[in-house]
Amino acid sequence: MEFCPKDGSILIPKKEGDKTYLVCPVCGYKKEVTSLVIKEEVKKKEELGKGIAEKETIYSKAKGVKCPKCSSEEVVYFTLQTRASDEAETIFYKCLKCGYTWREYE
């Protein structure tokens, strides 16, 4: 991955005839390349839901909340801004007994 020396944008590969260039989509800076490796990573559907929220989340004990699946009151929660910043956060709950996870929009 290379960045534009003028404005710091990511340079996008573009083919013109038999030559390949890295082009800045903002200012038009162009650099010819002789070798280019393009790597594309496709995530499995199950991995798409596992993001930064799962890795760095601090759970808090939920009081007065029952799991809709097993009725346990051993429930923790965390909040995440999933919509526009002027809208309320989404509350995610997780049952410690059965592992069921659900969300609530305010």
C-alpha positions as CSV (number, residue, x, y, z in Angstrom):
1,M,0.0,0.0,0.0
2,E,1.4,3.4,-1.0
3,F,0.2,6.9,-0.2
4,C,0.2,10.1,-2.2
5,P,3.2,12.3,-1.3
6,K,1.1,15.4,-1.9
7,D,-2.0,14.8,0.2
8,G,-1.6,11.4,1.9
9,S,-4.4,9.6,0.1
10,I,-4.2,5.8,-0.7
11,L,-2.9,5.3,-4.3
12,I,-5.2,3.2,-6.4
13,P,-3.7,0.9,-9.1
14,K,-4.9,1.8,-12.6
15,K,-4.0,0.1,-15.9
16,E,-3.4,2.3,-19.0
17,G,-2.5,0.2,-22.0
18,D,0.3,-2.2,-21.0
19,K,1.5,0.0,-18.1
20,T,0.2,0.1,-14.6
21,Y,0.2,3.3,-12.5
22,L,-0.6,4.1,-8.9
23,V,-3.0,7.1,-9.1
24,C,-4.2,9.4,-6.3
25,P,-8.0,9.8,-6.5
26,V,-7.9,13.2,-4.9
27,C,-5.2,15.2,-6.6
28,G,-4.4,13.0,-9.7
29,Y,-0.8,12.3,-8.7
30,K,0.5,9.4,-10.9
31,K,3.4,7.0,-10.4
32,E,4.4,4.2,-12.8
33,V,5.0,0.8,-11.2
34,T,7.0,-2.1,-12.6
35,S,5.7,-4.8,-10.2
36,L,2.5,-4.8,-8.3
37,V,1.0,-7.4,-6.0
38,I,-2.7,-7.1,-5.3
39,K,-4.0,-9.1,-2.4
40,E,-7.7,-9.4,-1.6
41,E,-9.0,-10.9,1.6
42,V,-12.5,-12.3,1.7
43,K,-13.9,-13.0,5.2
44,K,-16.3,-15.7,5.9
45,K,-19.9,-14.7,6.8
46,E,-19.4,-15.8,10.4
47,E,-16.3,-13.5,10.8
48,L,-18.1,-10.4,9.6
49,G,-19.9,-9.9,12.9
50,K,-16.7,-10.2,14.9
51,G,-15.2,-6.8,14.9
52,I,-13.5,-4.4,17.2
53,A,-16.5,-4.5,19.6
54,E,-15.8,-8.2,20.4
55,K,-12.0,-7.7,21.0
56,E,-12.0,-4.5,23.1
57,T,-15.4,-4.5,24.8
58,I,-15.8,-4.0,28.5
59,Y,-19.0,-5.8,29.7
60,S,-21.0,-4.5,32.6
61,K,-23.5,-6.5,34.7
62,A,-27.1,-5.9,33.6
63,K,-29.6,-5.5,36.4
64,G,-33.2,-6.6,36.0
65,V,-32.7,-8.1,32.5
66,K,-33.6,-11.7,31.7
67,C,-32.4,-13.7,28.8
68,P,-35.2,-14.2,26.3
69,K,-33.9,-17.7,25.5
70,C,-33.3,-19.3,28.9
71,S,-34.7,-16.7,31.4
72,S,-31.4,-16.4,33.3
73,E,-30.6,-13.2,35.0
74,E,-26.9,-13.7,34.5
75,V,-26.7,-11.1,31.8
76,V,-23.9,-8.6,30.8
77,Y,-24.1,-5.7,28.4
78,F,-22.1,-3.2,26.4
79,T,-23.1,-0.2,24.3
80,L,-21.9,0.7,20.7
81,Q,-22.7,3.6,18.4
82,T,-24.1,1.7,15.4
83,R,-26.1,4.6,13.8
84,A,-25.6,8.3,13.3
85,S,-23.8,10.1,16.1
86,D,-26.9,12.1,17.0
87,E,-28.9,8.9,17.7
88,A,-28.8,6.8,20.8
89,E,-26.3,3.9,21.2
90,T,-27.3,0.3,20.6
91,I,-27.2,-1.9,23.8
92,F,-25.9,-5.4,23.2
93,Y,-26.7,-8.0,25.9
94,K,-25.1,-11.4,26.4
95,C,-26.4,-14.2,28.6
96,L,-23.6,-15.8,30.6
97,K,-25.5,-19.0,31.1
98,C,-26.5,-20.0,27.5
99,G,-24.3,-17.5,25.5
100,Y,-27.3,-16.0,23.7
101,T,-26.6,-12.4,22.4
102,W,-29.3,-9.8,21.5
103,R,-29.5,-6.1,21.0
104,E,-31.8,-3.3,22.0
105,Y,-32.2,0.0,20.1
106,E,-33.1,3.0,22.3
